[in-house]
Amino acid sequence: MTTAAAQPPRDRALGRGISTLIPQAATATPAEHAAAVLAAMQSVPVRVGVLQAAAVLLEARVRATEDGAERAAAATTVAMLCSAIGQVG
């Protein structure tokens, strides 16, 4: 009995497109990474539970961080998540 050799997973077009939009420099901050991903992912469907969980985690981060750029990015993301959650239904 012979078995076919396992084929390596194929790169998905979406993944390749997003990786070109995300800042790859070592100096890119998490806020810059998040902003780039958000810009690329605004129209991608996601389960509402994932949005709700992310909003809760980011709301806690907004309250905890002293980094103004991180706070602004997290607050903007929370607003976007809440907007997306409100559109479901």
Backbone torsions as a table, in degrees:
resi	resn	phi	psi	omega
1	MET	NA	133.0	178.4
2	THR	-116.2	151.8	177.3
3	THR	-123.3	149.0	178.3
4	ALA	-71.6	143.2	177.2
5	ALA	-65.2	140.7	178.9
6	ALA	-64.7	134.2	178.6
7	GLN	-92.6	141.3	178.2
8	PRO	-65.0	148.2	179.0
9	PRO	-61.3	142.4	178.9
10	ARG	-82.2	143.2	173.2
11	ASP	-68.1	135.1	176.9
12	ARG	-86.7	143.2	-178.8
13	ALA	-56.7	-39.6	-179.3
14	LEU	-60.4	-46.7	-179.4
15	GLY	-61.2	-41.9	179.1
16	ARG	-65.0	-40.2	-179.2
17	GLY	-65.8	-42.0	-178.8
18	ILE	-67.9	-40.3	-177.6
19	SER	-63.8	-25.3	177.8
20	THR	-78.2	-19.4	-179.7
21	LEU	-91.1	-21.8	-177.1
22	ILE	-82.5	130.0	178.7
23	PRO	-57.3	126.9	-176.9
24	GLN	-100.1	-9.1	-178.3
25	ALA	-63.7	145.8	179.0
26	ALA	-62.4	-21.4	-178.2
27	THR	-87.1	-5.0	179.2
28	ALA	-66.8	133.4	-178.9
29	THR	-84.8	162.2	175.0
30	PRO	-56.8	-35.5	178.8
31	ALA	-64.2	-39.3	177.9
32	GLU	-66.8	-39.9	176.1
33	HIS	-61.8	-46.9	-178.7
34	ALA	-62.2	-43.5	179.8
35	ALA	-61.5	-40.7	179.4
36	ALA	-66.7	-42.0	179.3
37	VAL	-65.5	-43.3	179.2
38	LEU	-60.7	-41.1	179.0
39	ALA	-62.1	-38.4	-178.1
40	ALA	-78.6	-25.9	-170.1
41	MET	-106.5	11.7	-174.0
42	GLN	-59.2	-29.8	-175.8
43	SER	-108.5	13.7	-179.3
44	VAL	-87.4	128.2	-179.5
45	PRO	-69.0	137.5	-179.7
46	VAL	-139.7	146.8	177.3
47	ARG	-64.1	140.7	-175.2
48	VAL	-62.2	-33.5	178.4
49	GLY	-62.1	-35.0	177.2
50	VAL	-66.6	-41.3	178.6
51	LEU	-63.1	-43.7	-179.4
52	GLN	-63.4	-43.8	179.8
53	ALA	-63.8	-43.3	179.9
54	ALA	-63.8	-40.2	179.8
55	ALA	-62.3	-43.5	179.7
56	VAL	-62.3	-45.8	-180.0
57	LEU	-63.8	-41.8	-178.9
58	LEU	-71.5	-34.4	175.9
59	GLU	-60.0	-40.2	177.1
60	ALA	-64.8	-37.3	-179.9
61	ARG	-68.3	-37.2	177.7
62	VAL	-58.6	-41.8	-179.1
63	ARG	-73.1	-29.2	-171.7
64	ALA	-90.3	-29.6	-172.4
65	THR	-82.6	148.5	174.9
66	GLU	-103.0	-5.8	179.4
67	ASP	-79.7	114.9	-176.5
68	GLY	-61.2	-40.6	179.8
69	ALA	-66.4	-41.2	178.6
70	GLU	-65.6	-42.8	179.2
71	ARG	-60.3	-45.3	-179.6
72	ALA	-64.2	-43.6	179.6
73	ALA	-64.2	-42.4	179.7
74	ALA	-67.1	-41.4	179.5
75	ALA	-65.1	-40.4	177.0
76	THR	-63.9	-41.5	179.5
77	THR	-65.1	-42.4	177.4
78	VAL	-59.1	-44.4	179.5
79	ALA	-61.6	-41.2	178.2
80	MET	-65.7	-41.2	178.7
81	LEU	-64.1	-45.2	179.0
82	CYS	-62.6	-38.1	176.7
83	SER	-63.3	-44.7	179.2
84	ALA	-64.4	-41.0	178.9
85	ILE	-63.5	-39.9	179.4
86	GLY	-65.4	-26.3	-179.6
87	GLN	-80.3	-15.9	178.7
88	VAL	-78.7	137.6	174.5
89	GLY	129.3	NA	NA
